[in-house]
Amino acid sequence: MKKMNLLKTVALFTAVSVMTVSLASCGTKVNDKDDQGRTVISVGGYPQSGDPGFEEMEIRREDFEAKNTDVVISENPWKFERKTFYAKAAGGQLPTVYESGFTEMPEIIAAGYSADLTDALKKYNVLDKINEDVLDVLSSDGKTYAFPFGAYVLGMAYNTELFEKAGLMEADGTPKQPKDWDEVREFAVKIKEATGKAGIVFPTAGNNGGWLFTPLAWSFGTEFMEQDKDGKWKATFDSPETVAALEYIKDLKWKYDVLPSNTLIDGTEYSKVFGTGEAGMCIAAGDIPRKLVQYGMQPETLGMVAMPSGPKKHVTLLGGSVFCVSNTATEDQIDASVRWIMSAYTPEVTESFKTNLKEEIDYNISKNYLIGINGLNIWNENAEATKYKFDYIKERANANTNHVKLYNDFTKDTGDCEIRPEEPVCAQELYAILDGCIQEVLVNKDADCAELIKKAQADFQSNYLDNLDY
């Protein structure tokens, strides 16, 4: 895979002000031992009695403590949310182990709220097995601050039946790959003409439109923001490139008429429109099957291809989930935390890994999810778990694997495609503002894309970037 351009993101991982550094230093090392001298770690997001997953977690804890007699697991039900995270972090009140997302890592690292896991990851032979594109998001200045447990890159999902009717499928079930957004539009037109269904669906609400607009805009050449030498962020997306990307969406509606008639589409409606066969294509990640089965979409009807290229670059969005260890953790707690995480997530092919994978696939088959999508693995090709997992998925596939071959090939080797994480600060606020732009061009044929983007940048700067704590 091509590493993402770090020119912008290097700055993300440095503390932006004296305030940030002082906040990070508020936490103090806590007493990490019980009266028997065992290391105590608290695990965030621990299910409570009666909650889904509680019994499984209790079994995992019992097994872990039996094998690691020097460690005690303490329950902490708190789950990550921005509204409470930074107050807890500043007060040194985070669980020892807590979950977060790729989106949050730049700020967490810059603020110093996650412990350096580098030595522990090396000790347990994990560091050199993490996918390089994933590792970039978790690292700064040669140190790694999180343990990944899930990752994805966006591609395109398609309806195999609509593709076939539109003449976009090969005889062996391999679809034609739209090489760029112009071909996506051409495919959408063919689907609409052949089936009467929307050629493509694009979200517009609940921050989903703005989220999926960002990789489209990147491919047109947009840079949404930059950080100056003083650490302050400046919005930079009032540009011809962003305007062209928005005009592309507008044309899908008014010039080519290939979008659904409904113009207010949040994440749920997005899945519903595609899952009920009312649209031929959508931008999606490899976890899309679980979002569609409730709408009756069968495994053999879903396919995936690689992310198309734009007029300026080939780029896709990287996302995922991580475990962090609190900055207040002692060295013993850091070591114990990595061992705890590895009891469920490991690059090695252990018996527990095999059992967990089998149970996961069995569950997905019972739910009638499509089995066959590899997705982006958190581990690289040096990890035994990578080959084992993908071979097992192929063995258990419940549909024509050629339907997803192009996406699987893409996630294995994206070639010249740039892999980028979400925008570094105020990403959700940016998405909300972009939602408004997308909605306007879909309800107003005469909407001025340049004016919409100009106002969006001004609002984003004054309402959010200017109000960051520096």
N, C-alpha and C positions, 0 to 999 in steps of 0.2 A: 504494500500500500504506500501511496505517497503521503509523507508526513504533512500535516497541516502547516500553513504559513504561520510561523511563530513571531514574525516581526511585530505584530500588534499584541499578541498574547503574552509575550515575555514580561511586559510591563504589568500584566494583571497580577502576577505572583509576588509583587513587592509591596511592602506596606506603604500606604499612600499618605500617611500623616503621623504626627506625634500622637494624636488622639487614638488612632487605631492601635499603635504599639502599646500605649498605656492601657487601653481596654484589654488587650490580649494578656497583659501582665497581671490583671486583677486576680486571676485564679492562682491558687497556691497548691503545692503538692499536698495531697491528702494522705491520711493513714490508710495504707492499702492492705493491711494484714488483719486477720481475725485473731482470736485468743489462742488459736493453735498454730499461728505463724503462717497460715495459708494466705495466698494472694486473693483478694476480693475484687471482682470486676462487676460493675452494673451494666446490664444489657438493655439498651433502649428499645422501645417498640415491642417489649415482651408481652405476649398475649395474656389476658387475664382469664381466670377460671370461667369457663362457659363460652369464651370467645373461640372463633375458628382458629385452628392451629395451636391451641393451648396444649392439648395432650401430646402432640408431636414435639412441641418445644420442650415439654417436661421430660419426654423420653430422651431427647437429644442432650438435655442438661445432665440427666442421671448418667448417661453413657459417658459424657465428656468428663464429669467429675470422677467417675470410676477410673478412667484412663489417665487423668491428670489430677492426682491426689493433692497437689500443691495449690490448686485453684478452687475457688468457690464462686459460683454464678449468682448474682443478685438481680432480682427482677426490677425493671423500671419501665412503666407503661408509656412514658412520653415518646411521641413520634415527632419527627422533624416537621416543623412549620416555621416559616420565616417570622411570623408575628411573635413567637416566643423564643426562637433560637438565640437571637443576639443578646437578649436580656439574660437568658440562662448562661450563655457563654461568658458574658462580661462578669457575671457573678460567680463563675467557677462551679456552676450547678449542672453541667451536662452529664449524662450517663457516660461511663467509661467508653462504651462502644455505642455509636449512634449511626443511623442511616442518613444519607443525603443523596443528592443528585449531581451529575456532572455540571449542571448549570450553576450550582452553588459553590463549586470548588475554588474558583478564582478568588472570591471574596473570603471564603473560610481560610484559605492559605494565606492571603494577604493580611488578614486580621490575626493570624497565629492561633486559631482555635482548634486546629487538628495537630496531633503529635506527629513527629517525624518517625515513620515506620521503616525507614530504609534498612537499618541494621537487622531488624526482626525479619523483614521480607527476604533479605539475603540469607539469614541464618536458616530459614525454612525452605530455601530454594524456590521461592516464588517470584522474586523480582525479575529474573531473566526470562520468565515465561509469560509475562504480561504483554498483551498485544501493544505494539509500539504506539499506535494511535490513541489507545486508551491511556497508556502510561503518560503521554504528554499532558493530558488533562489533570493528572494526579500529582504532577511533579513540578518543582521549581528549584533552580540552581543545583541540580543534581541530587535532590532529595525527594522522596516520595511520601505523600501525606494521606494516602487512603488505600483501601483494599477494594478493588472492583468486584461486583457480583452480577452485573448485567450490563449489556451494551447493545446499541442498535445504530444502524445507519439507514437513512431514508432511501427508498427506491420507489417504484411505481407498481401498484397492484392493479390487476385487470380481471375482467369477467371473461372466462374462456369461451363461453357460449356466444357472447356478443362479439368477441374478437373473431371467432370462426365465421359468424354470419357476415362480418365486415371484410372477410378475406385477409385477416391479419395473422392467421395461424398456419404453420407448416403441417404437413401430414403426420409427423411424429409427435405433434403436440407442443413443439417449441414455438413460441410466439415471435413475431417480428419485434425487434427492439427499436423504439424511437430513439434516434441518436441525439436529437436535440428538441427544444421546445417547439420549434416549427413543425417537426414531425409529430409531436404529441398533438398539436392542433389538427394536423392532417388526419391522424388516426381518429381523433374525436369526430371530425366531419364525416368520415367513412362510417363510423358506428352509428351516428345520428341518421344518416341517409339509409343505411341498411336495416336498422332496427326501430327507428323512431325514439330510441332512448337517448338520454343525455350522453354525450361522448365522454365527458369528464365531470367530476364533481369537485368543487373547491370550497373549503369552509369559509365562513365570514364572521363568526361570532364566538364568544367564550374564549377569546385569545387564540383560537385554533387557526383562524385565517392569517393573523399576523405571524404566528409560529411557522406555518408552511410557506408564507410569503418570503421569509428571510432567505432560505436557500435559493429560491427562484431569483430574488433580487441579487444575491451574491453572484449568481451565474451571469447576470447582466452587467456585473462590475460594481455593484453597490458596496460601500463600506459604511456601516451604520454609525459608528462612533470611533473616536480616537482619544487617547489619554495624553495630556501634555506633560511637560517636564516637571510640573508642580503636582502631578497626580490627579488633576481635574479632568473630567470627561466632557468631551464636546461632541454633539451630534453632527454627523457629516453626510446624512442621506438625502439632503435636498440637492439632488443631482440628476442629470439627464438619464443616467442608468436606472435609477429608481423609478423615475417617471415612465421610462420605457417598459419596465417590468409591470407597473400598474396598468399601463395601456394594453399590455398583453392580456391581462385578466379582463379588462373592459371589452376588448375585441372578442374574447370567447363568448361573451354575452350578446353584444349588439351587432357585431359584424358576422359572426359565424353561428350563433345560436346553438351552442353545444353544451350549455350548462343547464342544470335543472331549473324549473320555473320558480321554485322557492329560493329566495335570496337571503334568508336568515337561517344559516346552517351552523349549528354548534357541533361539538364533537360527537354527540349522540346521533344527531340527524345526519351527520357526515357518514357514520357507519351504517345507519339505516338506509340511506339512499343507495349506497353501494351494495350493501348486503341483501337488499330486496331486488337487485338486478335492474335498478332504474338508472344506473350510470355505468359506463364501460371501463373507466379508469379513475384512479385517485392516487395521490401521493401517500405512501405508507411505509411503515417499518415491518420487520418480519414477525412481529407479535400480532399482526392484524387478525389472524383466524379467530382468536378468542372474542373479538369484538363483533364478529359477523354471524356466528352460529345462531344466536337468538333470533335472527331475521330469516333463518331458513337456508342460508347459503351453504351448499354442499362442498366438501373438499375438492371434488373434481371440477368445480366451477370457478375456483380461485387460482389465480396465477400471479407471478411477480416477475418484474424485469428490473434492470439497473436504472439508476437515476439518470435522466437525460442531461446533456450538456447545454450550456447557455451560449449566447453570442460572444461572451468575453472569457468564460472559463467553465470547466467541468468541476462541479463542487456538490457535496452533499452534507447533510447535517448529522453530526454524531451526538448521541445522547446515551444516558445510562445511569446506573445506580452504584453507590459505593458505601462502604463502612468506613467511618472515621473513628479515631480514638481521641478522646478529650485531651486538650493541652495540659490538663492538670495531672494526667496519668504518670505514675512512676515507671521506671524501666521495667520492673517486674510486671506491672499491669499492662504495659505495651506488649511484652512478650506473651503474657497470658491471653490478651485480647486477640492477637494474631492466631494463636493456637485455637481459640474458640471459633473464630471466623472460619478457619480451615477445617473445622469439624463438619462444615456443610459445603464449603467452596474450596476446591483444591485443584491444582493442575495435574495431580497424579490420579491414576486409575486405581482407586481403592475399592474395596468391597462396598463401602457405604456410598461411594460415588456411583457405582453400578446400580445399587439398589435405588438410590434417589432418582437416577435418570430413568430407570425402568418404571418406577411409580409415577413419575411426571408424564412420561409418554403414555402409559396406561390410562392415566386420568384424562389426558388430552384426547385420546381416542374415544374414551367413554363419552366425552362431551361433543364428539363429532368434529373436532378441530382438524384442520389440514395438518398432516404430518409429512414433512419433506423439506420445509424451509430451514436452512442452517442458520441464517442470521449472522450477525457479527459476533464472533467469540471473544470473550475477554482474554483468552489465552492465545499465544502465538503458536506457530507450528512446532516449537520445541517442546510443547506440553503434550504429554501422553493423552490427556483428557480430550484434546481437540479432535484428534483422529478418531478416537473411540466414540465420542459423541456423534460426530457426523456420520460415521459408518453405521451406528445404531439407528439414527434417524432415517437413513436411506433404507435400512433393512425393514423398518416398521412403516414406511411410507404407505399412505392409504389413497394415493391418487398418482397420476402420471407425473413423475419427477421432472419431466421436460417442461412442465408448466412453470416451474420455479427455477430451472437450471440457470437462466441468465442472471437472476438475482443472487443465487448461491455463488456463482462464479465471481460476481461483482464483490460480494462481501469477503471472499477469499483473497481477491487481488483487485483492488480498485484502479490499478494502473496509474494513469495520469490524473485521476480524480482527487481533488483536494478534500480532505476530511476536516470539517470544522465543528467545534462545539457551539452551543448557543451563545448569544451575545453576552458579554461579561458582566454588565450591570444593568439593573432595571429591565431585564428581558421581558418579564410578563407585562410591565407597563407599556413597553414598546409594542408588544403584540396587540394590546388593547387599542392603542392609537391606530395601528395599521388596520385592525378590524374595521374601524370606522371608515377608512379610505376605501377599502374593498367594498363595503356595503354601499357606499355612495356611488361608486362607478357602476354597480350592478342595478341600482334603482333609478339612476339618472343618466340617460343617454348623452346628455350634454355636459356631464361632469368634467371639470378641468383637472386633469391628473397633476399637472405641474403645480397648480394652486393648492390642491389637496396635500401634496407631499411637502410643499413649503410650510403650510400651516402645521402639519403633523410634526415636522422637525422643530419648529418654534415651540409648540406645546410640550414636546418631549423634553426639550432643553430646559424650559422655564419651570415646568411642573415637576420634573423628576431629577435630571442630571444636576441642575443648579441647587437642588435641595439635599444632595448627598452629604453625609458627614465626612468631611475631609480632615 
